[in-house]
Amino acid sequence: MILPEVQVLLERARSARLSLDGLLDVLPEEYWSRAAAGSRWDVRDQLAHVASADDLLQDLLRTVAAGRATVWVGATQDVTELLSRREAPLQEFAGLSLEALREVAADARGGVESAFVTLDATMLEAGVHIAGAVDRWGEPLRWGLRAYLAKWAHHDSAHEGDIRAAIATTPDLSTVALTQRRRR
């Protein structure tokens, strides 16, 4: 059984995912390669990250459920390694169809939801660290798992905002030319 507090966070995350999925349902295929001004990630990359972030969270929840009171996102204290783990799915998922990519994201979310069942109230006090995040004294910044999950519940909403910015951005001429070449 999922703790009531965690259930609320899960419902918030489900609502954010529903909103993101609604946007993706109506997004024409030619928009999937668009990125917002100043962003390195196009719409496809945004979704790949959404799926991989859930995989990282699932691993983190398993570690907490195994009794660890302090955990690191991505199981690493090395910033370069964490960034590599964050970027790897972008390459891994590059060849997937849009529907397959959405299925990967849905499966990853299902894994997180299954992992929530393993949490008890004491586990919500576990310390979560992110490589490279430090406090004003240069010490590793610590979030309680409870606070980390509250941020996670809004993760999809942030990426939905990035996607909305991307589709509102007019593509540059080189992107238009590349799209036309791909269609030939």
PAKOLMAR-214944 format. One record per residue: residue in one letter; x negated, y, z negated of N, C-alpha, C in turn; residue number from 0; chain. Coordinates in steps of 0.001 Angstrom, whole numbers, plus 500000, padded with zeros to 6 digits. Layout:
residues N
type;n_px;n_py;n_pz;ca_px;ca_py;ca_pz;c_px;c_py;c_pz;seq;mol
a;X;Y;Z;X;Y;Z;X;Y;Z;NUM;A;
...
***
This chain:
residues 184
type;n_px;n_py;n_pz;ca_px;ca_py;ca_pz;c_px;c_py;c_pz;seq;mol
m;499157;498819;500000;500000;500000;500000;499110;501247;500000;0;A;
i;499484;502231;500762;498721;503476;500867;499133;504412;499735;1;A;
l;498135;505027;499106;498405;506002;498050;499294;507122;498604;2;A;
p;500250;507629;497821;501132;508703;498312;500369;509917;498833;3;A;
e;499319;510305;498144;498511;511452;498563;497858;511202;499926;4;A;
v;497373;509998;500130;496753;509636;501397;497829;509520;502475;5;A;
q;499006;509051;502109;500116;508954;503064;500477;510329;503623;6;A;
v;500466;511352;502761;500746;512720;503220;499705;513147;504249;7;A;
l;498429;512878;503962;497371;513236;504907;497517;512466;506204;8;A;
l;497887;511205;506094;498100;510384;507279;499245;510935;508123;9;A;
e;500315;511358;507496;501448;511934;508231;501044;513234;508923;10;A;
r;500221;514033;508269;499714;515256;508913;498872;514906;510137;11;A;
a;498028;513893;509992;497187;513471;511115;498044;512907;512243;12;A;
r;499075;512156;511889;499982;511610;512920;500692;512729;513667;13;A;
s;501113;513737;512951;501779;514879;513577;500827;515597;514537;14;A;
a;499586;515799;514101;498601;516445;514972;498327;515587;516202;15;A;
r;498265;514268;516036;498016;513375;517170;499208;513390;518127;16;A;
l;500409;513434;517587;501604;513492;518422;501594;514753;519286;17;A;
s;501206;515864;518691;501122;517120;519431;500049;517042;520522;18;A;
l;498891;516486;520169;497819;516312;521150;498273;515391;522275;19;A;
d;498894;514277;521935;499385;513345;522957;500426;513999;523865;20;A;
g;501284;514827;523292;502282;515535;524104;501626;516429;525137;21;A;
l;500562;517116;524728;499824;517958;525671;499179;517101;526756;22;A;
l;498563;516002;526355;497893;515135;527329;498880;514494;528291;23;A;
d;500117;514238;527829;501152;513644;528687;501480;514516;529890;24;A;
v;501400;515816;529719;501800;516728;530796;500614;517374;531503;25;A;
l;499408;517023;531089;498213;517639;531658;497867;517001;532998;26;A;
p;497877;517777;534081;497502;517213;535380;496060;516701;535375;27;A;
e;495803;515669;536141;494488;515021;536160;493361;515994;536481;28;A;
e;493596;516959;537334;492519;517881;537714;492074;518785;536556;29;A;
y;492831;518837;535496;492454;519650;534342;491528;518912;533377;30;A;
w;491413;517590;533523;490604;516810;532593;489118;517160;532671;31;A;
s;488683;517751;533754;487268;518105;533878;487000;519564;533492;32;A;
r;488003;520256;533011;487819;521659;532616;487291;521778;531192;33;A;
a;486485;522810;530991;485979;523135;529656;486230;524615;529401;34;A;
a;486458;524948;528156;486637;526354;527789;485311;527092;527953;35;A;
a;485390;528373;528160;484182;529183;528279;483328;528997;527032;36;A;
g;482053;528701;527230;481126;528524;526127;481121;527130;525510;37;A;
s;481995;526260;525971;482052;524899;525423;481297;523945;526335;38;A;
r;480597;522990;525731;479907;521968;526528;480840;520817;526869;39;A;
w;481943;520705;526161;482840;519568;526320;484048;519921;527158;40;A;
d;484307;519091;528167;485540;519243;528930;486651;518485;528196;41;A;
v;487838;518461;528782;488997;517825;528143;488711;516351;527867;42;A;
r;488119;515659;528830;487791;514234;528659;486842;514046;527469;43;A;
d;485833;514893;527373;484883;514811;526261;485568;515079;524916;44;A;
q;486500;516029;524920;487241;516318;523687;487957;515053;523199;45;A;
l;488610;514351;524118;489342;513140;523734;488385;512027;523327;46;A;
a;487261;511899;524017;486265;510893;523639;485761;511164;522219;47;A;
h;485567;512416;521895;485132;512763;520545;486219;512441;519517;48;A;
v;487466;512731;519842;488568;512415;518930;488544;510923;518583;49;A;
a;488369;510086;519584;488335;508633;519360;487116;508234;518537;50;A;
s;485967;508796;518861;484747;508383;518157;484715;508916;516734;51;A;
a;485324;510059;516477;485379;510584;515111;486181;509643;514223;52;A;
d;487237;509069;514764;488017;508100;513993;487196;506845;513718;53;A;
d;486346;506450;514649;485469;505294;514404;484495;505595;513264;54;A;
l;483920;506802;513251;483013;507186;512172;483736;507204;510829;55;A;
l;484977;507708;510829;485746;507748;509593;486076;506340;509109;56;A;
q;486418;505472;510034;486726;504090;509658;485514;503441;508979;57;A;
d;484337;503635;509533;483109;503102;508924;482877;503711;507537;58;A;
l;483108;505013;507410;482933;505692;506136;483904;505132;505093;59;A;
l;485162;504910;505488;486152;504371;504552;485806;502953;504114;60;A;
r;485276;502162;505021;484841;500808;504653;483716;500856;503628;61;A;
t;482799;501785;503814;481677;501927;502890;482178;502340;501507;62;A;
v;483114;503276;501458;483693;503700;500184;484433;502528;499534;63;A;
a;485212;501793;500329;485962;500654;499793;485043;499558;499264;64;A;
a;483823;499494;499799;482850;498501;499333;482193;498923;498018;65;A;
g;482545;500108;497513;482052;500518;496212;481031;501635;496199;66;A;
r;480678;502188;497346;479703;503287;497379;480368;504580;496903;67;A;
a;479754;505248;495954;480294;506492;495422;479819;507704;496211;68;A;
t;478753;507529;497008;478229;508594;497857;478012;508019;499244;69;A;
v;478552;508691;500246;478435;508210;501622;478036;509366;502539;70;A;
w;477429;508997;503659;477039;509963;504676;477829;509669;505940;71;A;
v;478395;510696;506556;479113;510527;507823;478139;509962;508843;72;A;
g;478542;508918;509533;477673;508269;510510;476609;507407;509869;73;A;
a;476685;507236;508556;475727;506415;507797;474280;506881;507989;74;A;
t;474110;508206;508126;472759;508724;508318;472592;510083;507660;75;A;
q;471386;510327;507162;471034;511630;506615;470258;512463;507633;76;A;
d;470019;511884;508814;469240;512531;509861;470167;513262;510832;77;A;
v;469974;514561;510973;470829;515378;511835;470771;514906;513282;78;A;
t;469573;514635;513775;469411;514205;515167;470150;512897;515419;79;A;
e;470044;511977;514491;470728;510690;514631;472248;510871;514607;80;A;
l;472740;511737;513719;474180;511990;513659;474672;512613;514964;81;A;
l;473932;513579;515479;474323;514202;516748;474308;513181;517882;82;A;
s;473338;512292;517866;473261;511238;518868;474480;510321;518779;83;A;
r;474855;509962;517566;476040;509112;517372;477311;509834;517790;84;A;
r;477316;511138;517630;478475;511935;518029;478580;512044;519548;85;A;
e;477431;512120;520212;477406;512297;521663;477481;510972;522430;86;A;
a;477032;509867;521845;476977;508576;522536;478320;508155;523156;87;A;
p;479438;508319;522443;480715;507914;523062;481063;508700;524324;88;A;
l;480544;509903;524451;480813;510671;525664;480250;509944;526877;89;A;
q;479079;509320;526713;478476;508538;527796;479189;507191;527926;90;A;
e;479424;506564;526777;480043;505236;526752;481424;505225;527409;91;A;
f;482198;506274;527183;483565;506331;527686;483674;507007;529051;92;A;
a;482555;507438;529615;482568;508219;530859;483263;507496;532009;93;A;
g;483126;506191;532109;483710;505458;533226;485145;505012;533022;94;A;
l;485698;505272;531861;487065;504826;531582;488092;505702;532285;95;A;
s;489179;505085;532671;490302;505868;533197;490869;506710;532065;96;A;
l;491653;507695;532419;492237;508564;531409;493143;507776;530474;97;A;
e;493918;506857;531021;494800;506043;530183;493999;505121;529272;98;A;
a;492921;504542;529781;492076;503673;528954;491441;504469;527824;99;A;
l;491032;505682;528110;490440;506545;527086;491469;506861;525995;100;A;
r;492686;507109;526397;493752;507369;525417;494028;506116;524581;101;A;
e;493930;504944;525181;494116;503698;524429;492999;503506;523404;102;A;
v;491775;503835;523786;490651;503751;522852;490915;504661;521648;103;A;
a;491391;505875;521916;491701;506820;520829;492804;506265;519932;104;A;
a;493828;505668;520525;494930;505090;519742;494445;503910;518903;105;A;
d;493599;503066;519471;493056;501929;518724;492191;502396;517557;106;A;
a;491381;503420;517795;490530;503949;516729;491390;504508;515597;107;A;
r;492473;505181;515943;493369;505712;514912;494026;504571;514135;108;A;
g;494388;503514;514823;494959;502351;514144;493983;501754;513139;109;A;
g;492711;501730;513483;491688;501230;512571;491575;502084;511321;110;A;
v;491665;503393;511495;491614;504300;510340;492824;504063;509442;111;A;
e;493985;503957;510055;495197;503747;509266;495115;502440;508478;112;A;
s;494562;501407;509070;494377;500131;508363;493400;500284;507197;113;A;
a;492372;501083;507394;491372;501283;506339;491940;502064;505159;114;A;
f;492954;502899;505395;493554;503664;504304;494156;502767;503224;115;A;
v;494594;501590;503609;495211;500663;502665;494209;500231;501592;116;A;
t;492931;500249;501929;491898;499774;501001;491538;500798;499928;117;A;
l;492007;502028;500053;491621;503094;499123;492440;503060;497846;118;A;
d;491767;503277;496715;492493;503514;495469;492155;504929;495003;119;A;
a;492820;505401;493974;492689;506797;493540;491259;507168;493170;120;A;
t;490508;506256;492576;489132;506585;492184;488229;506778;493403;121;A;
m;488537;506088;494477;487715;506201;495688;487816;507585;496326;122;A;
l;488912;508288;496063;489089;509622;496638;488103;510631;496047;123;A;
e;487422;510249;494981;486415;511111;494369;485019;510859;494935;124;A;
a;484880;509868;495815;483574;509570;496415;483015;510831;497065;125;A;
g;481707;510974;497008;481045;512123;497621;480727;511855;499080;126;A;
v;481132;512770;499935;480875;512654;501372;479883;513744;501766;127;A;
h;478828;513330;502452;477808;514259;502936;477731;514182;504453;128;A;
i;477377;515294;505056;477159;515353;506498;475727;515825;506714;129;A;
a;474980;515062;507479;473581;515411;507740;473478;516851;508228;130;A;
g;472590;517594;507594;472354;518976;508005;473195;520002;507270;131;A;
a;474282;519575;506623;475124;520513;505879;474531;520684;504481;132;A;
v;474135;521916;504168;473508;522192;502872;474218;523354;502181;133;A;
d;474102;523382;500855;474670;524487;500098;473693;525659;500067;134;A;
r;474015;526687;499342;473170;527892;499328;471796;527672;498712;135;A;
w;471622;526554;498001;470328;526238;497408;469550;525230;498255;136;A;
g;470098;524880;499416;469410;523953;500295;469640;522488;499969;137;A;
e;470540;522229;499041;470869;520850;498675;471954;520322;499607;138;A;
p;472000;518991;499826;473059;518435;500676;474444;518825;500146;139;A;
l;475259;519351;501010;476614;519762;500648;477467;518524;500425;140;A;
r;478262;518528;499376;479091;517383;499026;480559;517764;499103;141;A;
w;481318;516958;499805;482770;517065;499803;483290;515827;499084;142;A;
g;484363;515975;498347;485045;514793;497844;485765;514146;499017;143;A;
l;485936;512836;498969;486633;512150;500063;488022;512746;500269;144;A;
r;488668;513117;499201;490003;513736;499287;489959;514982;500192;145;A;
a;489005;515867;499943;488869;517091;500741;488462;516772;502175;146;A;
y;487589;515795;502339;487154;515398;503677;488340;514878;504492;147;A;
l;489189;514073;503866;490368;513537;504561;491362;514641;504908;148;A;
a;491454;515654;504062;492336;516784;504364;491855;517503;505623;149;A;
k;490545;517669;505768;489987;518271;506993;490241;517366;508195;150;A;
w;490035;516059;508002;490240;515098;509089;491676;515151;509602;151;A;
a;492638;515344;508709;494048;515360;509105;494332;516445;510149;152;A;
h;493489;517480;510179;493676;518582;511137;492698;518526;512308;153;A;
h;491886;517482;512352;490851;517355;513379;491432;517407;514788;154;A;
d;492494;516638;515034;493095;516616;516374;493624;517986;516778;155;A;
s;494153;518736;515804;494683;520068;516103;493587;520995;516610;156;A;
a;492406;520891;516023;491286;521722;516476;490926;521390;517915;157;A;
h;490918;520092;518236;490580;519713;519606;491713;520021;520576;158;A;
e;492939;519980;520107;494052;520411;520956;493886;521886;521308;159;A;
g;493469;522683;520333;493209;524101;520602;492104;524285;521627;160;A;
d;491049;523480;521523;489960;523543;522500;490453;523153;523893;161;A;
i;491311;522150;523945;491858;521708;525240;492751;522791;525828;162;A;
r;493568;523398;525003;494429;524498;525490;493572;525653;526026;163;A;
a;492475;525943;525350;491564;526994;525841;490941;526573;527167;164;A;
a;490616;525284;527295;490006;524792;528534;490962;524900;529714;165;A;
i;492217;524547;529502;493151;524567;530636;493580;525988;530978;166;A;
a;493370;526912;530045;493678;528312;530333;492507;529020;531000;167;A;
t;491357;528364;531041;490157;528930;531640;490132;528618;533132;168;A;
t;489958;529628;533917;489856;529430;535357;488547;528716;535664;169;A;
p;488597;527653;536465;487349;526950;536763;486430;527814;537617;170;A;
d;485125;527622;537446;484190;528360;538286;484147;527703;539673;171;A;
l;483602;528402;540639;483616;527927;542023;482848;526626;542206;172;A;
s;481787;526421;541438;481036;525167;541573;481883;523981;541110;173;A;
t;482716;524182;540094;483612;523118;539636;484653;522806;540695;174;A;
v;485195;523831;541316;486176;523634;542382;485542;522860;543533;175;A;
a;484335;523235;543923;483640;522553;545032;483368;521097;544675;176;A;
l;482938;520842;543449;482664;519464;543009;483942;518626;543012;177;A;
t;485032;519201;542551;486314;518496;542543;486748;518148;543965;178;A;
q;486576;519094;544887;486936;518842;546275;486074;517728;546880;179;A;
r;484799;517707;546560;483905;516640;547073;484325;515284;546530;180;A;
r;484707;515228;545277;485126;513958;544667;486394;513417;545314;181;A;
r;487256;514299;545764;488525;513876;546357;488359;513350;547778;182;A;
r;487257;513659;548413;487048;513225;549800;486619;511809;549901;183;A;
***
